[in-house]
Amino acid sequence: MADIAAPSRTGTRDLRTAPLGARSCEVTSVSDSGSYRVFTARDESGVAPEPGQFYMLTAAQDWGAAVGRPYLPRAFSCAAARPVSGAMDLSFLAEAVGPGTARLVALEAGEMLRLTGPLGRGFSSPRELNPGAAGAVLVGGGIGVAPLAALRRRLRDLGTAVTTLLGFRGVEHHGGLELFSGTSSLCPGVQLATEDGSRGHRGYVTDLLETMLAGDDAASAAVYACGPPAMLESVRRLCGERGVAAELALEAPMACGFGACMGCAVELAGGGYMRLCVDGPVVDAAAIGTALIPGAGH
């Protein structure tokens, strides 16, 4: 493998570092969210995550007990972090797509969740990403809407103008909308696209982004995106063609979360590789040659 090199980043920030080792947290609530599931665990000793950071998760019970799967922890971005009586309630959005996610989706209140984190690098501020930014545009697809919900709350608390574009395949694959509004009804500033036309624009969420970037104010935009690899690649290309600053929250196969296993190495546009778990998962869209990372999106 070529040299591992961290990509250049705009601006600097104090990263929230994780306590060493996994720790046990009680699951305090679970709820259905469309075809997804939201589970919340109370972290008694960790620090508050930055939007875009992630955790390595396992269920404390029945993790690989029957047939040895799942074996490795699963990486999940935090959708919400709320201080509660000296602790932190961490919420995660999940969809059952394999043995690991199926076990996490099956968690019930009172069970124990094992987690390590927060890990990685989160999102930059709009002015770090683009010194001339007048606001932020968030583009989320599928289960990837989770870290954007946390980012949206942070930006709105800071008084930043935010436009949110969310896309789903359709009624059988959607959820997490209440993370943006508190209810199943979207609040102002949120636009929706579905491939089957069941809600909002019929088509892709990147259709909405392309229309938005066609305006005269595209140069003042700061775009943040998380979702399936094909969606992220479309965002990367659109923003690159129009000279729009963008950050992408990527996914790659991860075994450790600390940069030791090299399983999440991603090729840089200028040569070399980055380890997504420590140099990402949020990266400058211009730093990578493609968002179509092998093994992502499963």
Phi, psi and omega per residue, in radians:
M1 nan 2.518 3.086
A2 -1.174 3.012 -3.096
D3 -1.019 2.502 3.024
I4 -1.525 2.178 -3.127
A5 -2.426 2.397 3.115
A6 -1.312 2.390 3.100
P7 -1.241 2.705 3.086
S8 -1.186 2.532 3.127
R9 -2.169 2.600 3.054
T10 -1.485 2.253 3.101
G11 1.306 3.098 3.088
T12 -2.359 2.806 3.084
R13 -2.721 2.744 3.050
D14 -1.394 2.083 -3.125
L15 -1.452 2.449 3.057
R16 -1.409 2.041 -3.075
T17 -1.651 2.567 -3.071
A18 -1.489 2.498 2.930
P19 -1.049 2.520 -3.108
L20 -1.146 2.443 3.059
G21 1.456 2.849 3.089
A22 -1.408 2.642 3.096
R23 -2.340 2.704 -3.092
S24 -1.621 2.312 3.125
C25 -2.282 2.395 3.139
E26 -1.372 2.341 3.028
V27 -1.284 2.099 -3.060
T28 -1.698 -0.435 3.128
S29 -2.794 2.675 3.036
V30 -2.429 2.596 3.116
S31 -2.724 2.619 3.028
D32 -1.358 2.520 3.115
S33 -2.414 1.560 -2.995
G34 1.088 -2.222 3.090
S35 -1.618 0.095 3.110
Y36 -1.834 -3.084 -3.127
R37 -2.405 2.382 3.046
V38 -1.900 2.194 3.019
F39 -2.193 2.497 -3.067
T40 -2.141 2.327 3.132
A41 -2.186 2.548 -3.117
R42 -1.662 2.008 -3.133
D43 -1.667 1.965 -3.056
E44 -1.475 -0.269 -3.000
S45 -2.347 -0.107 -3.116
G46 -1.473 2.972 3.076
V47 -1.634 2.830 3.128
A48 -1.215 2.327 3.140
P49 -1.358 2.713 2.943
E50 -1.505 2.573 3.074
P51 -0.960 2.251 -3.122
G52 1.806 -0.351 3.062
Q53 -1.273 2.918 -3.032
F54 -2.398 2.965 3.107
Y55 -2.233 2.607 2.970
M56 -1.671 2.141 -2.984
L57 -2.086 2.495 2.912
T58 -2.488 2.660 2.968
A59 -1.356 2.448 -3.119
A60 -1.193 -0.487 -3.134
Q61 -2.063 2.597 3.038
D62 1.014 0.709 3.059
W63 -1.820 1.732 -3.123
G64 1.357 0.227 -3.034
A65 -1.212 -0.604 -3.013
A66 -1.496 -1.059 -3.034
V67 -2.116 0.269 3.133
G68 1.461 0.017 3.078
R69 -2.185 2.453 -0.073
P70 -1.271 2.705 3.128
Y71 -1.954 -0.886 -3.123
L72 -1.515 2.696 3.051
P73 -1.161 2.884 3.122
R74 -1.972 2.429 -3.139
A75 -1.515 2.254 3.134
F76 -2.349 2.259 2.972
S77 -1.250 2.591 3.121
C78 -1.455 2.236 3.130
A79 -1.554 -0.428 3.134
A80 -2.817 2.515 3.069
A81 -2.394 2.092 -3.061
R82 -2.249 2.189 3.097
P83 -1.193 2.338 -3.139
V84 -2.471 1.899 3.025
S85 0.872 0.885 3.103
G86 1.391 -0.004 3.101
A87 -2.054 -3.046 -3.130
M88 -2.333 2.126 3.035
D89 -1.507 2.058 -3.100
L90 -1.883 2.218 -3.127
S91 -1.956 2.461 -3.114
F92 -2.287 2.508 3.110
L93 -1.840 2.238 -3.010
A94 -2.377 2.626 3.011
E95 -2.318 2.387 -3.120
A96 -1.364 1.881 3.107
V97 -2.168 -0.064 3.140
G98 -2.916 -3.083 -3.061
P99 -1.099 -0.625 -3.136
G100 -1.227 -0.920 3.140
T101 -1.153 -0.555 3.103
A102 -1.116 -0.687 3.124
R103 -1.198 -0.690 3.140
L104 -1.193 -0.669 3.083
V105 -1.111 -0.499 -3.113
A106 -1.458 -0.029 3.124
L107 -1.001 2.531 3.078
E108 -2.155 2.735 3.106
A109 -0.981 2.368 -3.117
G110 1.739 -0.365 3.051
E111 -1.275 2.895 3.136
M112 -1.853 2.372 3.084
L113 -1.941 2.319 3.061
R114 -1.707 2.222 -3.105
L115 -2.443 2.667 3.003
T116 -2.241 2.260 3.141
G117 2.665 -3.129 0.096
P118 -1.312 2.592 -3.078
L119 -2.179 2.774 3.012
G120 1.377 -3.007 -3.123
R121 -1.887 2.342 3.138
G122 -1.595 -2.849 -3.095
F123 -1.344 2.531 2.978
S124 -1.320 2.875 2.998
S125 -1.328 2.764 3.125
P126 -0.967 -0.693 -3.112
R127 -1.281 -0.469 3.010
E128 -1.211 -0.688 -3.117
L129 -1.289 -0.714 -3.122
N130 -2.553 1.842 -3.093
P131 -0.956 -0.420 3.127
G132 -1.703 0.273 -3.065
A133 -1.129 2.318 3.055
A134 -1.734 -0.173 -3.130
G135 3.115 -3.001 -3.084
A136 -2.200 2.520 3.038
V137 -2.065 2.080 -3.141
L138 -1.797 2.289 -3.104
V139 -2.184 1.953 -3.085
G140 -2.123 2.508 3.091
G141 -2.299 2.290 3.078
G142 0.982 -2.398 -3.111
I143 -1.145 -0.268 3.134
G144 -1.251 -0.013 3.082
V145 -1.227 -0.319 -2.990
A146 -0.969 -0.998 -3.101
P147 -1.166 -0.404 3.117
L148 -1.259 -0.489 3.055
A149 -1.110 -0.753 3.103
A150 -1.149 -0.717 3.131
L151 -1.141 -0.713 -3.135
R152 -1.058 -0.755 3.123
R153 -1.096 -0.741 3.139
R154 -1.078 -0.823 -3.097
L155 -1.152 -0.718 3.132
R156 -1.171 -0.613 3.061
D157 -1.100 -0.517 3.127
L158 -1.523 -0.007 3.127
G159 1.405 0.323 -3.130
T160 -1.460 2.367 3.061
A161 -1.200 2.240 -3.050
V162 -2.282 2.266 2.947
T163 -1.967 2.282 -3.065
T164 -2.076 2.205 3.121
L165 -2.036 2.119 -3.097
L166 -2.140 2.390 -3.126
G167 -2.286 2.508 3.126
F168 -2.455 2.807 3.103
R169 -1.176 -0.715 -3.136
G170 2.923 -2.823 -3.027
V171 -1.112 -0.464 -3.107
E172 -1.535 -0.146 3.139
H173 -2.468 1.364 3.080
H174 -2.770 2.872 3.091
G175 2.812 3.109 3.108
G176 1.437 0.101 -3.074
L177 -1.137 -0.581 -3.135
E178 -1.159 -0.327 3.078
L179 -1.170 -0.333 -3.139
F180 -1.724 -0.295 -3.045
S181 -2.374 -0.301 -3.062
G182 1.579 -0.209 3.100
T183 -2.415 -3.135 3.102
S184 -1.389 -0.136 3.108
S185 -1.657 2.293 -3.103
L186 -1.277 2.525 3.125
C187 -1.597 2.937 3.139
P188 -0.985 2.540 -3.136
G189 1.614 -0.023 3.114
V190 -2.016 2.167 3.088
Q191 -1.993 2.550 -3.026
L192 -2.143 2.489 3.024
A193 -2.309 2.444 3.045
T194 -2.329 2.465 -3.100
E195 -1.155 -0.532 -3.132
D196 -1.618 0.012 3.097
G197 1.341 0.204 -3.085
S198 -1.208 -0.479 3.074
R199 -2.559 2.426 3.058
G200 1.148 -2.611 -3.123
H201 -1.131 2.352 3.062
R202 -1.484 1.929 -3.096
G203 2.497 -2.636 -3.059
Y204 -1.726 2.677 3.096
V205 -1.124 -0.479 3.116
T206 -1.228 -0.328 2.987
D207 -1.071 -0.750 3.132
L208 -1.142 -0.706 3.122
L209 -1.140 -0.742 -3.123
E210 -1.067 -0.727 3.090
T211 -1.091 -0.737 -3.125
M212 -1.144 -0.723 -3.090
L213 -1.340 -0.133 3.101
A214 -1.344 -0.185 -3.124
G215 -1.370 2.983 -3.111
D216 -1.226 -0.317 -3.056
D217 -1.663 0.276 -3.120
A218 -1.047 -0.600 -3.101
A219 -1.153 -0.342 -3.134
S220 -1.687 0.201 -3.095
A221 -1.606 2.660 2.943
A222 -2.252 2.018 -3.027
V223 -1.808 2.370 3.089
Y224 -2.209 2.303 -3.053
A225 -2.443 2.572 3.020
C226 -2.660 2.334 -3.123
G227 2.940 -2.812 -3.134
P228 -1.082 2.667 -3.106
P229 -0.939 -0.737 -3.116
A230 -1.117 -0.666 3.098
M231 -1.142 -0.775 -3.136
L232 -1.126 -0.652 3.102
E233 -1.132 -0.679 3.094
S234 -1.127 -0.732 3.086
V235 -1.092 -0.766 -3.137
R236 -1.035 -0.781 -3.127
R237 -1.179 -0.789 -3.140
L238 -1.036 -0.844 -3.106
C239 -1.184 -0.652 3.110
G240 -1.122 -0.739 -3.129
E241 -1.152 -0.514 -3.079
R242 -1.803 0.062 3.134
G243 1.159 0.566 -3.111
V244 -1.702 2.270 3.116
A245 -1.178 2.365 -3.086
A246 -2.615 2.560 2.976
E247 -2.109 2.455 3.141
L248 -2.078 2.314 2.986
A249 -1.608 1.874 -3.010
L250 -1.658 2.885 3.050
E251 -2.191 2.441 3.031
A252 -2.628 2.748 3.102
P253 -1.023 2.224 -3.121
M254 -2.227 2.411 3.085
A255 -1.956 -0.543 -3.012
C256 -2.081 -0.749 -3.076
G257 1.554 -0.072 -3.082
F258 -2.013 0.093 3.102
G259 1.484 0.196 -3.069
A260 -1.548 -0.602 -2.981
C261 -1.513 -0.294 -3.132
M262 1.127 0.231 -3.126
G263 -1.230 -0.338 -3.064
C264 -1.917 0.472 3.131
A265 -1.154 2.276 -3.120
V266 -2.147 2.305 -3.094
E267 -1.261 2.372 3.122
L268 -1.564 2.669 -3.124
A269 -1.096 -0.582 -3.100
G270 -1.621 0.164 -3.106
G271 1.788 2.702 -3.086
G272 1.418 -3.028 -3.070
Y273 -2.349 2.779 2.952
M274 -2.100 2.677 3.010
R275 -1.666 1.993 -2.972
L276 -1.081 -0.548 -3.054
C277 -1.259 -0.430 -3.138
V278 -1.963 -0.569 3.109
D279 -1.609 -0.201 3.085
G280 -2.235 -2.619 0.165
P281 -1.349 -0.181 3.095
V282 -1.536 2.195 -3.104
V283 -2.294 2.707 2.999
D284 -1.154 2.217 -3.090
A285 -1.033 -0.520 -3.113
A286 -1.354 -0.191 -3.067
A287 -1.459 -0.270 -3.078
I288 -2.021 2.676 3.133
G289 -1.450 -0.418 3.122
T290 -2.804 2.636 3.028
A291 -1.697 0.050 3.134
L292 -1.482 1.366 -3.045
I293 -1.526 2.207 3.124
P294 -1.002 2.332 3.104
G295 1.539 -0.146 3.128
A296 -1.475 2.783 3.063
G297 1.399 0.358 3.136
H298 -1.999 nan nan
